[in-house]
Amino acid sequence: MNPTNLRRRLADGFARCVGLLIDAGVFLLEVVPQWIGALARSRSLRRLARPLAVGARVMLLALLVSLALLGLGALCLERVPPGAVAVRQVTWGASAGIVPRDYTTGMVFALRARSRWHRLDGRTHVVHFAWASEGGTRPILEVRTREGNAASVAVSVPYRIRSGEAHAIVAEGAKALWRDRAEAKMGHLLSTELAELTSDEWADVDARQARAAAALARLREELRALHVEPEAVQLGTVFFPPMYEQALMKERLERQTLSTERSLARRASRRLANERVAQELSAEEDVARARWLRTIQEERLSLEALTAAERRATAGAVHALATEAEERYQSLVSDGSLALAEAQAEKERLAAQALATPGGRVRLAQRAASGLRFSRLSLDSSDPRVPTVFDLDGMVNLLMGSAEP
């Protein structure tokens, strides 16, 4: 919106507000007292007349104070909207001219009667040097590479007014032209800086970024006089003529093919070297394995010989111990047999000696009697050697074998 139209609309709105406030004051001064007088004539409402009159006076005073404050604010305050930078111009007096100060978002105290305000867009703007079909705001940059080849380059540059220098733009009379001047200057400087790249460097990301950084540094230096600060330089697509594009593509393809063949050759060379190293390592491994096997065989034979000697020594010791033990055993067996025979003979002698006594004979008779089993006993009473039944002693002697004929 045009600032003049905006100022006119604000003035009209303020005039309407003032008119409404005046109408409200007239209403309170004329109509309300009449109502209060009518109420005062009524006996039932006469007691409310004084409080209503006091309230009306208070409302009228508050209305007048509000009107005074609004008028003072309209005469002395200026609002700076968000994203804008305001510059004050004193229209008359000893200090007439542009005030060297930028006013940002907020309310600014200044007499409206001797002030004129200039508003500039303080936000970040982006200029696109590209074709219109790609959203360009400026024509695409036509540059020459270092070899002299033509190229079309799409570039985007975000920029904004330098902090605290908006008043200088207004003082120089570039309020409406500062963006055009800055973007034209950017296009010229970028065309010069980007011409330092070769056709091959356009395909190198590192070279493009280095040139973009150098172009940004020069833009900041050159645009300082225009009070503009670029924030970045973003390189977009690069277009070469169709014939050159085909030749360049063919050259890049050949270069890539050559690079691939060199990579394959280096890969084959490394593979052969790895195979040679693997063969050498395998040969060394075989030699080391043979040495270890021979060492292990020698150690095994040595251990087997030592084991055989130990076995022979152990077998001899075992045989000697067995022979000695056998001899000792036979000697002990002989001694035991002799002692057993002697004990048996002594036993028989003592048994015979014991049985030769009367008690022994009684014992033998008891043993014989306990073993006798008679189914029938016949005694010949006519035989004088047969004792009678009533001769117990003779019967006992007969059974004991001590009866004399």
Buried (B, 14 or more C-beta within 10 A) or exposed (E): EEEEEEEEEEEEEBEEBBEEBEEBBEEBEEEBEEEBEEBBEEEEEEEEBEEBBEEBEEBBEEBEEEBEEBBEBBEBEBEBEEEBBBBBBBEEEEEEEBBEEBBBEEEBEBEBEBBBBBBBBBEEBEBBBBBEEEEBEBEBBEBEBEEEBEBBBBBBBBBBBBEEBBBBBBBBEBBEEBBEBBBBBBBEBBBEBBBBBEBBBBEEEEBBEEBBEBBBEBBBEBBEEBBBBBBEBBBBEBBBEEEBEEEBEEEEEEEEEEEEEEEEEEEEEEEEEEEEEEEEEEEEEEEEEEEEEEEEEEEEEEEEEEEEEEEEEEEEEEEEEEEEEEEEEEEEEEEEEEEEEEEEEEEEEEEEEEBEEEEBBEEEBEEEEEEEEEEEEEEEEEEEEBBEEEEEEBBBBBEBEEBEE
